[in-house]
Amino acid sequence: MEDRLYEGRYIGSIEKMLSLTSTTPTGKKTLDLHQYHLFENTSWLQKLLAALPKDLSELNLNGNADSTSPNWYGTFDLAQSLSVLPENLVALDLSGNHLSSLRVFKLVKMLKVLPENLVTLSLNDNNLYRISADDLVMIFKALPKNLVFLDIGNNYFSQFCVEDLIKIVQCLIEKNISPLNLSKDDLRPLTAASLAELLKNLPEKITSVNLSGYHLYRYTSQELAKILSALPPHVTFIDLSNNYLGYQSIDKLQEILAAIPATVKIVNLEKNHLFTKKTISERNELLQSLPGDIKDRQRFIIKNNGESDFARTLLPMVLLARQFHETGAGLPFDIIKIILSFLYEGPTARKTEQIDQMITDRPEKERLQNAVVEAVDRYLNQNRIKRGVNSFFNWCWNGYFEIEQDARSFRDKIIKTPTYEQVHNEINRFLSNQMTCRCYPTLLSFLREALNKKDEDEPCDYLTLK
């Protein structure tokens, strides 16, 4: 077989290249020919590609172009070489090949000759920002009709204005290429307003957005909330991993996460240092700050954040305990306690008591807190309506202003109370206080009503309170 030389250096024969073919455990044949300087001689490369196994599934041609070589701009014809690729090839990597230095018509021709069955194509790290948006649209229209995944990361798309980015994305969506990968596109120079506008105008076929490693910590919490709130309803997955969000305060992190629309079903928060160098109480406070109830919080992926094995295991164990209680399909509480006792880092004498509290008390505590918030907010809203009839001075004179302040203080205190037992005791004190009965009859009525809004099968401790 014919040998391959590059600048007088022996690269290998076609036979040697083909010997690098490997088979994955699933039976797919793959060939890795990255950085072999193959994009020099059209006829030699064509012979190599023509000799590839007909059942080859994946081919890596990363980093095979030399932009300083006169052949790259002159005699070498990449389209002619790629025209003989196996028909059954489903994945092709052309990343790092200086493709932006080729003429537009050559790139269009190259994409048109790729196998029709190609599903995955990587054009990563090709400085595509040097090509105008209109020309990129023309190039992308030549992509194989069955292509689903296109990696165009690390191409400095920040050089395009928002309108051009939307134009490029729209073109890809029309080709049924749905995943949008912004993680390596170096879009960091975009302002919060520009990024929010881009997300807001994403075409309907885009269901996932990747902002991993996007340096989101550079934005303020208010800017991040604005960006994430712009996600349209058709986006159901967002990757926010590797963004150092753990360095935000818990209040700011809660503001950021609360801005994510409920239509986003999965939020990846991995590798954000959320639990790094935090005490157990700080970790618990952070977990409790996640928006929604315990079931809603399942959409947040928070593993690999410097947490302990216990922290990683706690939420799934809580869900299994509740499932067993409700349907009998989970795990018994006693077994879950044994499992967690091996992982919990604490004094032996306190382990059982603290695990009991974590598993059984937290959902009930949250229900009580939500009931108080609902009742106080309802009370304050009713008072706002009354205030429209009475003058502000009469309102203050009658003492309603101070009563409202007391109601707000009670609500805020309940929200910040850490344990179920303490919340329970605070509510009991409030309901049984004689001064409360005289000054807050309407609030008491609203509170009892909210507390009694439990599942019909579940007893309520507050039904008999007077």
Number of C-alpha atoms within 10 A of each C-alpha: 9 11 12 19 16 13 7 7 8 10 16 15 16 19 13 12 17 17 10 11 17 15 12 8 7 6 9 12 18 20 20 17 19 17 16 18 20 22 23 23 19 20 13 18 22 19 14 21 19 16 15 18 17 13 13 21 20 20 23 18 22 23 21 20 22 18 15 8 12 11 16 21 15 9 11 18 20 20 19 15 22 20 19 19 22 21 16 16 23 19 20 21 22 22 24 22 23 20 23 17 16 14 11 17 11 15 20 19 17 20 18 20 18 22 24 16 16 23 18 19 22 20 22 23 23 22 20 22 17 16 17 14 20 12 14 21 18 17 20 19 17 17 23 20 16 16 19 17 18 21 21 22 22 22 22 20 25 15 17 17 14 19 13 17 17 19 16 19 20 21 18 23 19 12 18 16 21 21 18 21 18 21 21 21 20 18 20 20 12 17 13 21 13 15 20 21 18 20 19 16 16 22 19 13 15 21 18 18 21 18 22 22 20 20 18 20 16 13 14 14 21 13 18 25 22 19 24 21 19 21 24 19 13 15 21 18 18 21 21 24 26 22 21 21 23 20 15 15 12 20 11 17 20 19 18 24 19 17 18 21 16 15 13 19 16 18 20 20 24 22 22 23 22 25 24 16 11 15 10 15 10 13 18 15 14 19 19 18 17 20 18 13 13 17 9 12 19 17 15 17 16 23 20 17 20 18 18 16 14 16 20 16 15 19 18 11 21 21 17 19 23 19 15 15 14 10 8 12 12 17 17 15 18 10 12 19 18 12 14 19 17 11 15 19 13 11 8 10 8 9 17 16 11 14 18 15 14 17 20 15 15 18 16 16 21 20 17 21 23 17 22 26 21 17 23 23 17 15 20 17 12 12 15 11 10 12 14 9 9 11 11 12 9 12 16 12 11 10 11 16 15 13 16 16 12 13 20 16 13 17 20 14 14 23 17 11 15 16 16 21 13 13 22 18 11 15 17 14 12 15 21 12 10 11 10 15 16 10 13 19 11 15 21 20 14 19 22 19 16 19 20 16 11 14 8 8 6 8 10 13 11 16 11 7 9 9
